Amino acid sequence: MKIICPFCKRTYNVPEERLPDPVSKASCSECGSVLLINKETGEIEGDTTPGKISAEPRMTSAVSEPDKPAIMPEALKGEGGRDYLAIGVFVAGLILLIVTGYFAIGRISPNDIPKAVKSFSQRFLDVYISEKVHKDRPGKMIQPMTPAAREFQRYLSIGHSLFRGKRFDEAIEEYAKAIKIQPRNYVAHYWRGRAYSQKGEREKAIEDYKRTIELNPSYPHAYDNLGWLYTQMAKWDESIKYLDKAIELSPQNGWAYYNRGRCYYNRGDLGKALEDAKMACDLGYKDGCKVYQGLKK
């Protein structure tokens, strides 16, 4: 079953036997977003917070903020088949440990044994995790996860948890720690921008979203959020510019059409506002239908 993360567009091939429940929870190893996978349809459902937040941007009768946060409590299970590589690594490592121990047992002290076992265990865990993360990327060599990469993921995960709890100041601090480790990782910049936006610090949010675009020009959600923020600031031309790009990257984004139509309306361009409202309606956004019917009169 092909699963695509709606946030970062990472693709996974997940066999049905890896989805034990009708709706199974997993997290994207690329951006850390939670994915609620419908086993029957293969579609991504919304988060389980009150109101059932959708993975895609949600729209209301007023200009609404784009996609809501998703958290990463579990690791996404990778492609199907048995973990032959992981088993092979484990067996080979175990044999190596036994052989090495046989020749070295007379030359090491008992106090050194726990350190050796811990070192081997960490090495095996890094290789195993790396194999799982990169399993659907054929042709790439498996590399162990570095301590810095583990720290980055830890800060990002904590930031997501704090964001979900609406503790935005603390979330910003954790995202900043992640950015310090990996300054060119667009995901951390994007989520810190989301936290700033929730606090009403628009300029800082805009700065982080623009940095996200610099690092990943094909990330549509950054354009969505920039368009939304400029709409809130009544900067119609700026909003339209970023919503144009969001639509280019994600043509089925009814939210973007709807909000761009509102910008055209406020700018006095009723013809384009009507076109965008109809497009939003055709894409299944009900508020777009309401606006379209109102503008036709």
NUNUZA-204390 format. One line per field, with one value per residue (C-alpha): residue number from 0; z, y, x. Coordinates in Angstrom, 3 decimals, padded with zeros to 6 digits. Last residue first. Layout:
residues N
seq: c(NUM	...) $
c3: c(Z	...) $
c2: c(Y	...) $
c1: c(X	...) $
END
This chain:
residues 297
seq: c(296	295	294	293	292	291	290	289	288	287	286	285	284	283	282	281	280	279	278	277	276	275	274	273	272	271	270	269	268	267	266	265	264	263	262	261	260	259	258	257	256	255	254	253	252	251	250	249	248	247	246	245	244	243	242	241	240	239	238	237	236	235	234	233	232	231	230	229	228	227	226	225	224	223	222	221	220	219	218	217	216	215	214	213	212	211	210	209	208	207	206	205	204	203	202	201	200	199	198	197	196	195	194	193	192	191	190	189	188	187	186	185	184	183	182	181	180	179	178	177	176	175	174	173	172	171	170	169	168	167	166	165	164	163	162	161	160	159	158	157	156	155	154	153	152	151	150	149	148	147	146	145	144	143	142	141	140	139	138	137	136	135	134	133	132	131	130	129	128	127	126	125	124	123	122	121	120	119	118	117	116	115	114	113	112	111	110	109	108	107	106	105	104	103	102	101	100	99	98	97	96	95	94	93	92	91	90	89	88	87	86	85	84	83	82	81	80	79	78	77	76	75	74	73	72	71	70	69	68	67	66	65	64	63	62	61	60	59	58	57	56	55	54	53	52	51	50	49	48	47	46	45	44	43	42	41	40	39	38	37	36	35	34	33	32	31	30	29	28	27	26	25	24	23	22	21	20	19	18	17	16	15	14	13	12	11	10	9	8	7	6	5	4	3	2	1	0) $
c3: c(-007.731	-008.913	-006.018	-003.403	-005.139	-005.445	-001.791	-000.646	-002.961	-001.693	001.826	000.805	-000.344	-002.679	-005.417	-007.598	-004.808	-004.556	-008.344	-008.219	-005.496	-007.507	-010.641	-008.708	-007.036	-010.437	-011.782	-008.610	-008.725	-006.042	-003.988	-001.207	-003.701	-005.142	-001.626	-000.882	-004.079	-002.949	000.251	-001.590	-004.156	-001.420	000.618	-002.431	-002.788	-005.701	-007.755	-005.095	-006.218	-008.551	-006.045	-003.290	-005.705	-006.520	-002.783	-002.218	-004.747	-003.782	-000.170	-001.184	-003.395	-000.694	002.170	004.548	007.464	007.992	004.268	004.585	007.254	005.149	002.076	004.150	005.669	002.331	000.880	003.768	003.246	-000.376	000.211	-003.256	-002.574	000.216	001.999	000.745	001.230	004.867	005.346	004.044	006.549	009.391	008.558	008.131	011.595	013.090	011.440	012.499	016.215	016.962	019.348	016.981	014.172	016.208	016.784	013.082	012.212	014.616	012.738	009.363	010.582	012.076	008.846	006.601	007.923	006.914	010.412	011.626	015.229	015.926	014.163	016.579	019.552	018.035	017.627	021.334	022.335	020.027	021.638	025.061	023.944	022.168	025.056	023.139	024.265	020.650	020.265	023.337	021.828	018.474	020.146	022.072	018.800	017.092	020.023	019.949	016.171	016.288	019.145	017.182	014.137	016.263	017.712	014.146	012.638	010.985	007.186	004.763	001.210	-001.132	-004.273	-003.246	-001.013	000.473	003.128	004.165	007.552	008.379	007.464	009.456	012.483	012.258	011.717	014.683	016.920	016.038	016.912	020.172	021.127	020.283	022.420	025.309	025.163	025.157	028.067	030.076	029.488	030.550	034.296	034.018	032.939	029.479	028.227	028.923	027.420	024.226	022.048	023.006	023.299	019.727	018.511	020.551	019.555	015.898	016.022	017.640	015.119	012.229	013.741	014.367	010.954	009.287	011.270	010.309	006.665	006.662	008.184	006.901	004.074	003.931	003.647	006.644	009.949	010.899	014.296	017.057	019.082	016.226	016.455	013.862	013.803	012.003	008.319	007.197	009.300	008.312	006.494	007.628	006.543	007.608	005.894	006.984	005.502	004.813	007.636	008.910	012.508	014.090	016.144	019.380	018.732	016.834	013.925	010.449	008.078	005.562	002.843	002.283	001.671	003.910	006.281	006.959	007.985	010.740	010.035	012.690	011.423	012.255	009.108	007.400	009.602	009.161	012.150	012.602	013.834	012.462	011.450	010.832	013.174	012.693	009.770	009.082	007.555	004.962	003.511	003.728	000.759	001.894	000.086	001.656	000.512	003.355	004.889	003.199	003.954	001.055	001.672	-001.060	000.000) $
c2: c(036.769	034.814	036.107	034.492	031.102	031.131	032.132	029.234	026.792	027.918	027.336	023.721	022.837	019.876	020.660	021.996	024.426	025.709	026.135	028.009	030.332	030.873	031.869	034.174	035.962	036.301	038.106	040.116	041.830	044.472	043.792	042.377	040.002	038.998	038.228	036.213	034.256	033.517	032.122	029.766	028.694	027.930	025.887	023.908	022.534	020.129	021.957	021.407	022.894	025.467	026.121	026.879	029.096	031.175	031.266	032.893	035.671	036.110	036.798	039.379	041.143	041.070	042.501	042.676	041.547	038.447	037.782	038.101	035.403	033.067	033.372	032.734	029.680	028.209	028.940	027.064	024.223	023.766	022.594	022.721	025.578	023.543	025.394	028.843	027.997	027.065	030.316	032.163	030.303	031.144	034.862	034.925	033.403	035.986	038.769	037.250	036.920	036.071	033.257	030.655	032.164	031.865	028.173	027.592	029.357	027.044	024.200	025.398	026.107	022.612	020.998	023.015	021.381	023.686	024.779	021.152	021.175	024.807	024.234	021.416	023.644	026.370	023.848	023.056	026.737	027.408	024.532	026.068	029.362	027.573	025.522	024.811	021.136	020.090	022.504	021.006	017.528	018.775	020.528	017.367	015.419	018.034	018.096	014.290	014.167	016.667	014.798	011.543	013.288	014.720	011.278	009.968	007.541	004.735	004.935	002.565	003.191	004.584	002.657	001.944	004.516	002.607	000.967	004.230	004.661	000.941	000.424	003.515	002.233	-001.158	000.345	002.701	-000.091	-002.355	000.364	001.125	-002.552	-002.928	000.059	-001.138	-004.630	-003.199	-000.886	-003.731	-005.891	-003.295	-003.756	-007.505	-006.687	-007.389	-009.506	-013.050	-012.491	-011.095	-014.174	-015.673	-012.269	-011.408	-014.667	-014.220	-010.556	-011.339	-014.119	-011.772	-009.053	-011.440	-012.659	-009.118	-007.832	-010.809	-010.316	-006.638	-007.494	-010.181	-007.909	-009.927	-008.612	-005.390	-001.820	000.459	000.797	004.411	005.115	006.159	009.266	011.736	014.730	016.460	020.172	021.894	022.690	026.196	029.020	030.030	033.017	033.025	030.537	027.770	025.891	023.077	022.577	018.867	016.396	017.106	018.031	015.849	018.397	017.298	015.769	012.490	013.778	013.606	010.660	009.594	007.367	003.728	002.975	-000.079	000.382	004.048	005.482	008.103	009.796	011.829	014.306	013.700	015.432	012.667	009.625	010.152	008.928	006.058	005.577	002.780	003.167	-000.178	-001.644	-003.926	-002.008	-003.859	-006.721	-004.237	-003.765	-000.231	001.324	004.805	008.148	011.409	014.283	016.601	017.396	015.060	012.015	009.622	005.993	003.338	000.000) $
c1: c(-026.227	-023.184	-021.078	-023.308	-023.410	-019.620	-019.188	-021.369	-019.601	-016.207	-017.475	-018.182	-014.664	-015.029	-012.517	-015.339	-016.247	-012.682	-012.651	-015.954	-014.642	-011.464	-013.376	-015.730	-012.818	-011.161	-014.215	-014.785	-011.386	-011.930	-008.799	-010.940	-012.536	-009.168	-007.926	-011.065	-010.488	-006.935	-008.447	-010.771	-008.201	-005.647	-008.119	-009.153	-005.628	-006.005	-003.363	-000.660	002.665	001.121	-001.661	000.859	002.785	-000.286	-001.070	002.320	001.779	-001.883	-000.899	001.663	-000.893	-003.564	-001.569	-004.547	-002.334	-004.477	-004.183	-000.400	-000.472	-002.646	-000.463	002.646	000.972	-000.016	003.438	005.082	002.601	003.648	007.260	008.839	011.265	012.936	015.755	014.815	011.145	011.723	013.657	010.613	008.451	010.847	010.886	007.114	006.689	009.015	007.014	003.705	004.306	000.666	001.592	000.128	002.194	005.375	004.613	003.949	007.186	009.002	007.356	008.611	012.140	012.387	011.167	013.511	016.686	019.518	020.495	020.793	022.058	021.124	017.817	016.968	017.742	015.557	012.738	013.022	012.916	009.965	008.058	008.662	007.173	004.317	002.988	-000.226	-000.129	000.207	003.085	004.757	004.554	005.843	008.783	009.652	009.725	011.891	014.311	014.624	014.982	017.850	019.529	019.386	020.860	023.670	024.443	024.766	022.294	024.232	024.508	022.854	023.997	021.406	020.500	016.940	015.227	012.285	014.464	016.068	014.375	014.334	017.976	018.988	017.137	018.885	022.336	021.920	020.588	023.533	026.033	024.247	024.256	027.965	028.900	026.735	028.272	031.791	031.027	029.443	032.585	035.161	034.593	035.311	038.868	040.107	043.030	041.889	038.506	040.013	040.250	036.875	035.250	036.147	034.683	031.494	031.055	031.668	029.099	026.575	027.307	026.810	023.540	022.278	023.295	021.658	018.450	018.374	018.990	016.343	013.724	010.832	008.774	006.830	008.046	008.467	006.632	006.234	007.747	005.366	004.568	005.167	002.842	000.745	000.161	-002.703	-002.741	-003.653	-005.090	-008.581	-010.010	-013.618	-016.281	-013.953	-011.133	-008.791	-005.360	-004.599	-003.968	-007.467	-008.192	-010.829	-012.775	-011.134	-007.666	-007.517	-005.419	-006.919	-007.077	-004.470	-005.893	-004.984	-008.658	-009.253	-006.316	-007.074	-003.718	-003.482	-000.162	001.640	004.203	007.865	009.191	011.186	010.499	006.759	004.784	002.373	-001.190	-003.337	-006.983	-008.715	-006.068	-003.050	-001.477	001.795	-000.215	-001.469	002.002	003.471	005.266	006.264	006.468	007.667	005.405	006.587	003.191	000.709	002.926	002.328	001.349	001.476	000.000) $
END
